[in-house]
Structure formats: structure tokens, C-alpha cells
Amino acid sequence: MPTNATAGLHNGFEEYSFSTDSDYEDAIRGGLVTLDANVLLNLYKLDVATRDKWLDLLEQLAKNDKSLWISHQAVKEFWNNRTTAAMFPEVATKAKEEIVKANQQIAKQFRFWSRTLSGGGPEADTSLEPVEQAINNLAVQIDAFIEKHQDEYSEIPSDDLIVQRLETLLADRVGPAPTPDELAALNARGAVRFESKVPPGYLDNDKGTEKKFGDYVLWTQVLDEGRRRAAEHPLPVLIVTADAKADWWRTAFGGGVNIGPRLELIREARDTAGLKLMMLPPGDFLSLLGRLFNVNVDQRMIDSTSEAGQDQLEQQRWTPMEVRVVTDKLAASPFHHLVKLLQEAASREDGYVAKEDIAQIIGFNIPDFRRFSLPVRTQTGYAASAEAISPGLPDLLVAVPPSGTGALRGYRIPSEDRTAVRESFGAAVPVEVLA
């Protein structure tokens, strides 16, 4: 029977509201605050001062309230990846090797120019000295970082400073492990959800079984703990994660900015568990803790925290499913010929198609192939805005050389994404798409 009761703008549409500092404080003071595994693992990537600030503030949070809680799935992923994270100096070692290699190449090319082309002589070595000294200084700094890092972190957990502090911090704050039957049931439900792209986790669908359902398992464990605590009132829940993918976050500006949890997640948390869901990236959470506990957290520490999580985006590459989303959009557009071009480029070992070959591949010619790949970028933006693919993905088809740096020679699929493109076309692309 219809009711004549009136309501306000947000009644029934609460998920469209943005969380405030007051909402976050409610979660910290008397709700549920949970950290994703990437937040714990990124502690290994921080400078000592920022790392200690993080641990100090988390310890203060734990001392003041019972809100801090970590899912079993997050702890499982922490242990699975801890050794790699603790050996993060491997990245520094690689950086040093590349710097030294670049130095050798600079010296070689400069000496070649000086002695062969410019008519110069041995004075080239004198000109190179400041450059080589500067590069040597960089190498010394990297060596010092590696040595200090290895003194503090160890593959042996009992010798690892971060593990030692987390062990005390998270005592009696980790959720229970699912039984094998429970995990199998979760994986089965996750598979059904992923078919319909129900968040979270469906963008991991191309990973192995244990990894691809990790986000969904974590999500269900957070909901279960929230239900246990919620009783008869909406419980504020704050998830802190460095995962920036679109199967967790609602985005704006063409997928370039995360503005809050996916609406589906907010509704599911509210309707199935009586929870008020909020999410924050680690840098914003660190800043919030500093304000709430009246502890100085300078901008450098916030930036350092955000940068530690940047590799979540920088290492984010296309998955076959995401490629398929974009090629399906292209196939249904006036630019369906670009699907042929992508397929041909993917079939080549170097992922490259010369400008002279394009007309034969697509079946017609045009006077100018510059900006030819723009529709691919446009459809990528549309898909990211619709949260069908991750935000911030690189261009799938790039000009060679890059636009504005010389006459166009052709187009290439980036090497990091060729496997995903090849696999996407291996998934039985309909003949009519390529006709």
C-alpha cells in the first residue's frame, strides 16, 4: 500500500553521499577498521621515519579501541608475499645496475662523438668526470639503502622488525580461517559473481584460483565480522587498501580519480550486514590518524605512503578480460576495423604493424594514419568511466614514434600487454567482429 510519508533527497540513496572525517572517526572510535594485506606489505617500502610513524599510530589505535581488525585473508596474503616485500632492495639493486649501464652507454657515446665526429681528443674523459662522479654518488646512496634495509629486515620472521611489531599489534585481532568446505563454497559463489562483474575481485578473474578469489574472500570475511559486531545498529566499517582497481572503487573524470567505494559494495554491506561502508587509501588514512590522535604527520610521510602504493597502479597491466571489454566496444562502433589491427599486431612477435601494412589489414586506405588509434583510447576511457576496466591503464595501441616526436612509422602494442591481447583473441572472437 503506497504511503504518503515524505522523505529527503538522500533517503533511500545514502550510498551516493560522501563520507566525512566525522564518519571515519566513528569507524575508528567504535566501528570496524580493517587493513588490506598491501597496507602491511608496503611498510617494507617506507623510509624508517614513515614506517615507525605508521606503526606508532596503529599501536595507538589498538590501545584506544577494539576497532582494528585484520581478516584472515589479508594475513594469509601478507605471509605469502612478505619475503618478496622484505627483499624489496632487489628493486634498488636493479635500479643501480640500470644506472651503471646507462653511465657506460653515456660515456661510450660521448667518447665516440668527441673523438670521431667532433675532432676532439682525450679531453673527453675530463668532460665526463662530473657526470661519472654524480652517477657514482647515486650508486653509493643505493648501496647504503640496501645495506641499511637488510640490517633491519630479514627473511627469518623472528629477526624482522616489522613482523615483531605487527605480532604484538595484531594479537587477538585477526579473523578466523575458513574451513576447506567454506573456502570451496566461497570460490564457487565468487565465480558466479564474477560472471556478472559483481565487485569486488572480478578484475582478478584471470589469475589462478587461489589468487583470483582473494579479494572476494577478504570481502566476505569483513562482512562476517561486521555482522558479528553490528548487533542492532548500523556499524561503520572502514577498509584501508592500496588496491586502486575499479572493482573496489567508484571513479570520476574518466576513471582517473577514485572517489569512494563501489555503490554495489555500499549496498551489499548495508543490506546484508547492517554496515555503513567506507574506504580510504593508505596515505589518507595515515593523515586521518594523525589528526585524530593529534600527532604530527608531515606531508612527506603522506606522499611516501602514497608512493609506496603506486606500484599497484604502475604494475597494473591489461588483463585479457579488460582487452575484450574494449575490443567488444570497438567492434560495435564505426571503428570496428581497429579490432583487426589489434589482432594482427598481437599475432606478431614484436607487436608492431608498419604504417604501410595498415591498409591491407583493415581493408581500406586513408590519407593520414596519424591519430588512427585515438578511438582505442576513447573506448578505454568510456570503459574505465563505466567501471568495466581498471582506471589508469596504459594505451593499448601506441604510435611509433610517439605523437609529436617524428613522422609516424606504425603502431605497436606495449610488450607488457601483448600476452593479454593475444589471450583475449584466443577466447574465440566472433567471426563477424573480424569480418
C-alpha positions in Angstrom: 0.0 0.0 0.0 1.5 3.4 -1.0 2.5 5.8 1.8 2.1 9.5 1.8 5.2 9.9 4.0 7.7 12.4 2.7 11.4 11.9 2.6 14.6 13.9 1.9 17.0 13.9 -1.0 19.2 11.2 0.4 16.6 8.9 1.8 17.0 5.6 0.1 20.0 6.9 -1.8 22.5 7.1 1.1 25.2 5.3 -0.9 25.6 8.5 -3.1 26.7 10.5 -0.1 30.4 11.1 0.6 32.0 10.1 3.9 33.3 12.9 6.1 36.0 13.0 8.8 33.3 12.5 11.3 32.2 9.3 9.6 35.7 8.0 9.5 36.2 8.9 13.2 33.0 6.9 14.0 34.6 3.8 12.5 37.9 4.4 14.3 36.3 5.2 17.7 33.7 2.5 17.8 33.3 0.6 14.5 35.5 -1.7 12.5 38.8 -0.7 10.8 40.5 -3.3 8.7 43.7 -3.1 6.6 44.3 -4.9 3.4 47.5 -7.0 3.0 49.0 -4.4 0.7 49.0 -1.8 3.5 51.0 -4.2 5.8 53.4 -5.2 2.9 54.0 -1.5 2.0 55.6 -1.0 5.4 58.7 -2.6 3.9 58.8 0.1 1.2 58.7 3.1 3.5 61.6 5.1 5.0 62.3 4.3 8.6 60.6 7.5 10.0 57.4 7.0 8.0 57.3 3.3 8.8 57.7 4.0 12.5 55.0 6.7 12.4 52.7 4.2 10.8 53.3 1.5 13.4 53.2 4.1 16.3 49.8 5.3 15.1 48.4 1.8 14.6 49.6 0.9 18.1 47.8 4.0 19.5 44.7 3.0 17.6 44.9 -0.5 19.0 45.4 0.8 22.5 42.5 3.1 22.4 39.8 0.9 20.8 38.9 -2.6 19.6 38.1 -1.3 16.2 41.3 -2.5 14.5 40.8 -6.0 13.0 42.5 -7.9 10.1 40.9 -10.5 8.0 42.4 -14.0 7.8 42.7 -13.5 4.1 44.8 -10.3 4.5 47.1 -12.0 6.9 47.4 -15.0 4.5 48.4 -12.7 1.7 50.8 -10.9 3.9 52.7 -14.1 4.7 52.6 -15.3 1.1 54.2 -12.1 0.0 56.3 -11.0 3.0 59.6 -12.4 1.8 59.4 -10.7 -1.5 58.4 -7.4 0.2 61.2 -7.7 2.7 63.7 -8.2 -0.1 62.5 -5.0 -1.7 66.1 -3.9 -2.1 66.2 -6.2 -5.2 64.4 -3.3 -6.9 67.1 -0.9 -5.7 69.8 -3.3 -6.9 68.2 -3.4 -10.4 68.0 0.4 -10.4 71.7 0.6 -9.6 72.5 -1.9 -12.4 70.5 0.2 -14.9 72.2 3.4 -13.7 75.6 1.9 -14.1 74.7 0.5 -17.5 73.4 4.0 -18.6 76.6 5.6 -17.4 78.6 3.2 -19.5 76.4 4.0 -22.5 76.7 7.7 -22.0 80.5 7.5 -21.8 80.7 5.3 -24.9 78.5 7.6 -27.0 80.2 10.8 -25.8 83.7 9.5 -26.5 82.6 8.3 -29.9 81.2 11.8 -30.7 84.2 13.6 -29.3 86.9 11.5 -31.0 85.2 10.6 -34.2 82.8 13.3 -35.1 83.8 16.5 -33.4 87.6 16.1 -33.8 88.1 16.2 -30.1 90.7 14.1 -28.2 91.4 12.8 -24.7 89.8 15.8 -23.1 86.5 14.0 -23.5 87.4 12.0 -20.4 87.8 15.2 -18.4 84.4 16.4 -19.6 82.8 13.1 -18.5 84.3 13.2 -14.9 81.5 15.3 -13.3 78.8 13.1 -14.9 80.5 9.9 -13.8 81.1 11.3 -10.3 77.4 12.2 -10.0 76.3 8.7 -11.1 78.8 7.1 -8.7 77.3 9.1 -5.9 73.9 7.7 -6.8 75.2 4.2 -6.7 76.8 4.8 -3.3 73.4 6.1 -2.0 71.6 3.0 -3.3 74.2 0.7 -1.7 73.8 2.5 1.6 70.0 2.0 1.4 70.4 -1.7 0.6 72.7 -2.3 3.5 70.5 -0.5 6.0 67.4 -2.3 4.7 69.0 -5.7 5.0 70.1 -4.9 8.5 66.5 -4.3 9.6 64.5 -6.8 7.6 65.1 -10.5 7.3 63.6 -13.5 5.6 63.5 -15.1 9.0 60.3 -13.7 10.7 61.7 -13.7 14.2 64.5 -11.4 13.1 62.2 -9.0 11.2 61.4 -5.7 13.0 58.1 -5.2 11.2 56.9 -8.7 12.0 57.9 -8.3 15.6 55.8 -5.1 16.0 52.9 -6.4 13.9 52.8 -9.6 16.1 52.2 -7.5 19.2 49.9 -5.1 17.5 47.6 -7.7 16.0 47.4 -10.1 18.9 43.7 -11.3 19.1 42.8 -9.0 16.2 42.9 -11.5 13.3 39.8 -13.2 12.0 39.3 -17.0 11.8 40.3 -19.1 8.8 37.6 -20.6 6.6 37.4 -24.4 6.6 38.2 -26.1 3.2 34.5 -26.6 2.6 33.8 -22.9 3.4 36.5 -21.8 1.1 35.3 -24.0 -1.7 31.8 -22.5 -1.3 33.2 -19.0 -1.3 35.1 -19.7 -4.5 32.0 -21.1 -6.2 30.0 -18.0 -5.2 32.8 -15.8 -6.4 32.8 -17.4 -9.8 29.1 -16.7 -10.1 29.6 -13.1 -9.1 32.5 -12.6 -11.5 30.3 -13.8 -14.4 28.1 -10.7 -13.8 31.1 -8.5 -12.8 29.8 -8.1 -9.3 32.5 -6.4 -7.2 35.0 -6.9 -5.6 37.6 -9.0 -7.3 36.2 -9.7 -10.8 39.2 -7.9 -12.3 41.4 -10.6 -10.9 39.5 -13.3 -12.8 42.5 -14.1 -15.0 44.6 -15.1 -12.0 44.9 -18.6 -10.6 42.0 -19.9 -8.4 43.7 -19.1 -5.1 44.6 -15.5 -6.1 41.6 -14.5 -8.2 39.1 -15.0 -5.4 41.3 -13.4 -2.7 39.5 -10.0 -2.8 36.1 -11.7 -2.6 37.1 -13.9 0.3 38.5 -10.9 2.1 35.3 -9.0 1.5 33.1 -11.8 2.9 35.3 -12.0 6.0 34.9 -8.3 6.6 31.1 -8.6 6.2 31.0 -11.6 8.6 33.0 -9.7 11.3 30.8 -6.6 10.8 27.7 -8.7 11.2 29.1 -10.2 14.4 29.7 -6.7 15.8 26.8 -4.8 14.3 24.0 -6.0 16.7 21.0 -3.8 16.1 22.6 -0.6 14.8 24.5 0.3 11.6 28.1 -0.3 12.2 30.6 2.0 10.5 33.3 -0.1 8.6 36.5 1.4 7.2 38.6 -0.6 4.7 42.1 0.7 4.1 43.6 -0.5 0.9 46.3 0.4 -1.7 44.3 -1.6 -4.3 43.1 1.1 -6.7 41.3 -1.1 -9.2 37.8 -0.3 -10.4 36.3 -3.5 -8.9 36.7 -1.8 -5.5 36.4 1.9 -6.2 33.9 4.3 -7.8 35.7 6.6 -10.2 35.3 10.0 -11.7 37.0 12.0 -14.5 37.3 9.2 -17.0 38.4 6.7 -14.4 41.3 8.8 -13.2 40.2 9.6 -9.7 38.8 7.2 -7.1 36.0 8.9 -5.1 34.7 6.2 -2.9 33.6 2.5 -2.6 31.6 1.0 -5.5 27.9 1.6 -4.9 27.3 -2.1 -5.1 29.6 -2.7 -2.2 28.0 0.0 -0.1 24.5 -1.5 -0.8 25.7 -5.1 -0.1 27.3 -4.1 3.2 24.2 -2.2 4.3 21.6 -4.6 3.1 23.2 -7.9 4.1 25.2 -7.0 7.2 23.8 -3.7 8.5 27.1 -1.9 7.9 28.0 1.6 6.7 30.9 1.1 4.4 33.8 3.5 3.9 37.2 3.1 2.2 40.4 5.1 2.2 43.8 4.7 0.5 46.7 4.4 3.0 48.0 8.0 2.6 44.6 9.5 3.5 44.3 7.0 6.4 47.7 8.0 7.8 46.7 11.7 7.6 43.4 10.9 9.3 45.1 9.1 12.2 47.5 12.0 12.7 44.6 14.4 13.0 42.5 12.2 15.3 45.4 11.5 17.7 46.9 15.0 17.5 50.2 13.6 16.1 52.2 15.5 13.5 52.3 13.6 10.2 54.1 15.8 7.7 53.3 15.8 4.0 56.4 14.0 3.1 55.2 10.9 5.1 51.8 11.0 3.4 53.5 11.3 0.0 55.9 8.5 0.8 52.9 6.3 1.8 51.1 7.1 -1.4 54.1 6.4 -3.5 54.7 3.0 -1.8 51.3 2.0 -3.1 51.8 3.5 -6.6 53.3 0.3 -7.9 49.7 -1.1 -7.5 48.9 1.2 -10.4 52.3 1.2 -12.2 52.3 -2.5 -12.4 48.7 -2.7 -13.3 48.5 -4.0 -16.8 45.7 -5.1 -19.1 44.1 -8.5 -18.5 42.5 -10.5 -21.3 39.1 -9.7 -20.0 39.7 -6.0 -20.0 41.1 -6.1 -23.5 37.9 -8.0 -24.5 35.7 -5.3 -23.0 37.4 -2.6 -25.2 37.5 -4.7 -28.4 33.8 -5.5 -27.9 33.1 -1.8 -27.7 35.2 -1.1 -30.8 33.5 -4.0 -32.7 30.2 -2.4 -32.1 31.4 1.1 -33.2 32.2 2.6 -36.6 35.9 1.9 -35.7 35.5 -1.9 -35.8 38.4 -2.1 -38.2 40.7 -1.4 -35.3 39.9 -4.8 -33.8 41.6 -6.3 -36.9 44.6 -4.1 -36.4 44.9 -5.1 -32.7 44.6 -8.8 -33.6 47.2 -8.6 -36.3 49.6 -6.6 -34.1 49.1 -9.2 -31.3 49.9 -12.0 -33.7 53.3 -10.6 -34.4 56.2 -11.3 -32.0 57.1 -7.6 -31.6 53.5 -6.4 -31.5 54.3 -3.9 -34.3 52.4 -3.0 -37.5 54.1 -0.7 -40.0 52.0 2.2 -41.5 52.4 0.6 -44.9 50.7 -2.6 -43.8 47.6 -1.0 -42.2 45.5 -0.5 -45.3 45.9 -4.2 -46.3 45.0 -5.3 -42.7 41.9 -3.2 -42.3 40.7 -3.4 -46.0 40.8 0.3 -46.9 43.1 3.2 -47.1 43.1 6.7 -45.7 45.3 9.7 -46.5 46.7 10.1 -43.0 47.1 7.4 -40.3 48.1 9.8 -37.6 45.8 9.7 -34.5 44.5 6.4 -36.0 44.5 4.8 -32.6 42.5 7.5 -30.9 39.2 5.5 -30.8 41.0 2.8 -28.8 41.9 5.4 -26.2 38.4 6.8 -26.3 36.7 3.4 -25.8 39.2 2.7 -23.0 38.2 5.9 -21.3 34.5 5.0 -21.6 35.1 1.5 -20.2 37.0 2.9 -17.3 34.2 5.5 -16.6 31.7 2.7 -16.6 34.0 0.8 -14.1 34.2 -2.1 -16.6 38.0 -2.0 -16.5 40.7 -0.7 -14.2 41.4 3.1 -14.1 44.7 4.3 -15.3 45.5 1.5 -17.8 48.2 2.4 -20.4 47.3 2.9 -24.1 46.6 -0.4 -25.7 47.9 0.7 -29.1 50.7 3.3 -29.3 52.1 5.3 -32.2 55.7 4.7 -33.2 57.4 7.1 -32.7 55.1 8.7 -30.1 52.9 11.5 -31.4 54.8 14.8 -32.0 58.3 13.2 -32.0 58.6 12.5 -35.7 56.9 11.1 -38.8 54.6 8.2 -38.0 56.0 4.8 -38.8 53.4 2.5 -37.4 51.6 1.2 -34.2 52.7 -1.2 -31.5 51.1 -3.0 -28.6 53.3 -2.4 -25.5 55.3 -5.5 -24.7 53.9 -5.8 -21.2 50.3 -6.2 -22.6 50.9 -8.4 -25.7 50.1 -11.6 -23.9 46.8 -10.2 -22.6 45.8 -9.1 -26.1 46.8 -12.4 -27.6 44.9 -14.4 -25.0 41.8 -12.1 -25.4 41.7 -13.0 -29.1 42.3 -16.7 -28.3 38.9 -16.6 -26.5 37.0 -17.3 -29.7 36.5 -13.8 -31.1 33.3 -14.0 -33.2 33.9 -14.1 -36.9 31.6 -11.2 -37.6 33.8 -9.0 -35.4 36.7 -9.5 -37.7 34.7 -9.5 -41.0 
